[in-house]
Amino acid sequence: MQVPCIKCKGSDPMKNCGRTYCPIYAKASSMFKVKEKIGKDNFQSSSNTPFVGRYGYPNINVGTLSPPEKVDDDWLYDAPSHWAANDFQIQQIIGYRGALINSRFKTNVKKSSKFLEINQELAMASKPAEVEINLKDKPKFRVKLDAFNLPMGPNAQLERLRLGENPKIPSKVDKVVSDYDLKAGEGLKILYEKGFDENALSKLLSVGNLGLKKGRKLVPTRWSITATDSNLGNDVVKEVKQFNEGDYLAFFGSYIGNYYLILCFPEPWSYELFETYMPNAEFNVSDKIEFMTDYEPYRGRKKYAENCAGGFYSVRLAILEKLKKMKRQCSVLALRFITGEYFAPLGVWVTRFAARKALEGKGIEFGSKELMLDYARLLVKRKFGYDADNLLRESVMLKEMREQSKLSRFF
C-alpha cells in the first residue's frame, strides 16, 4: 500500500493527493518557528489557556499553554471567535496554535495543587496574564492535531510556574465560580446568557471551576467542549419547543472547507446531522465519498452521538440559536460536506462556526417540502458532484415525516 503523503513528501500535493496545501508542511513550519525561539528550559510568557488531557484518567496531565516568549498579540493564540469572524485560514491557525508550548504536570482529577490553582485563575481571566515557567527538560517538538481539540505545539514537564501579575477576572465569572451551591450546568447557562463564548466556558469547566463544592473536579478538555455544547443546547431547546412551527427554509454556507446545507421543515423539533467526507478531505484519503449520521427525536437522545461525536452537539447549538432568534421551532436536517480544503483537523469549534456562518441571513423560503428537497439535490450536485439522494434515503427524520400520522389528518 502506498501512502500519498509518504510518496509525495510535500513536493507536489496537487499531483499526488489533490490537496491544495500540504499538512506536513503546515505542521512542520510552525514547529520549527517555535524551535528557533526557545533553546532553554525557562521563559517568561503569558497565558489564559489551560489544557486538560484525558489519557490515564483519572490521573491525567494538566498543561499551561503559552507562546515561548512575550508577544503583543498573545490573545490571538486562543481566539476561535475572532478567527472565524475574520476568515482565518488553516495555515494561520496552525501557525498560532502550533507555537503554544504545553507546560504540563500530572495530577488526579479530584486533587488540588499550586499548579492547578494557577491554571484555574488563568482560565477565569478575560485576557492572557504574565507567567514565569521553568521546565524539567526542553520541549519535545511536535504539533498535535485532532478533530476535537484546538491544535497545540511541543510539550514538556513543568517544574515551576508563577504568575507575573494578577489575572484580570470578570466579576460575572468570579461570582459564578465562587458560588459552591450552583450546579455546573446552571453556571454555564448564566455566563452564556451574559455573552461568554463556548471556548471560555469549556475552559472553566475543564479545570474544575464550576459545580457544587464537593462535586468539582477536572474534566478533560475534549469532554468539556462537548459537555458545554450539549448543556447549552439542552437549555435552548426547551425555549425553542415553546415556539410555533416555522416555514420551509434552506441555509447554505461554509468555513475552511466545511460546507453546511441546513434544511428546516415546519414540524416539531427534531434534528439530524449527516457528515459527508469528500475525497482527500480530513481523515478520508480514499477516492470514495463516505458519510456518518446521528439523529435526535423530539424527546431527545439518551445516548452519546457516537458517529458524528462532538460535531453533532456543536452544530445542534448553532441551529438552536438561530431558531431561538427566529422564534420558531422546526425539524432540521443538516448536511455537512467536508472537502479537501479542510486538510488538517482543527477541533470541534470549526463545525460550530461553519454552521453559524451557514445560518447567517434569512435563508431561502420554499412553498413545499418537495421544492426544498429538489433545491438541495441540485445544489449538492452542482457544488460537490454528489447525488444527495444517497443521504436523503438514509434520513430517519424524513422517513418519520413520511410515515408519522398527524392529528390534522383526522379533521
Secondary structure by P-SEA (a helix, b strand, c coil): ccccccccccccccccccccccaaaaaaaaaaaaaaccccccccccccbbbbbcccccbbbbbbbbcccccccccccccaaaaaaacccaaaaaaaaaacccbbbbbccccccaaaaaaaaaaacccbbbbbbbbcccccbbbbbccccccccbbbbbcbbbbcccccccaaaaaaaacccccaaaaaaaaaaacccaaaaaaaaaaccccccccbbbccaaaaaaaaaaaaaaaaaaaaaacccccbbbbbccccccccbbbbccccbbbbbbbbbcccccccccccccccccccccccccccccccaaaaaaaaaaaaaaaaaacbbbbbbbbbbbcccccccccaaaaaaaaaaaacccccccccaaaaaaaaaaaaaaaccccaaaaaaacaaaaaaaccccccccc
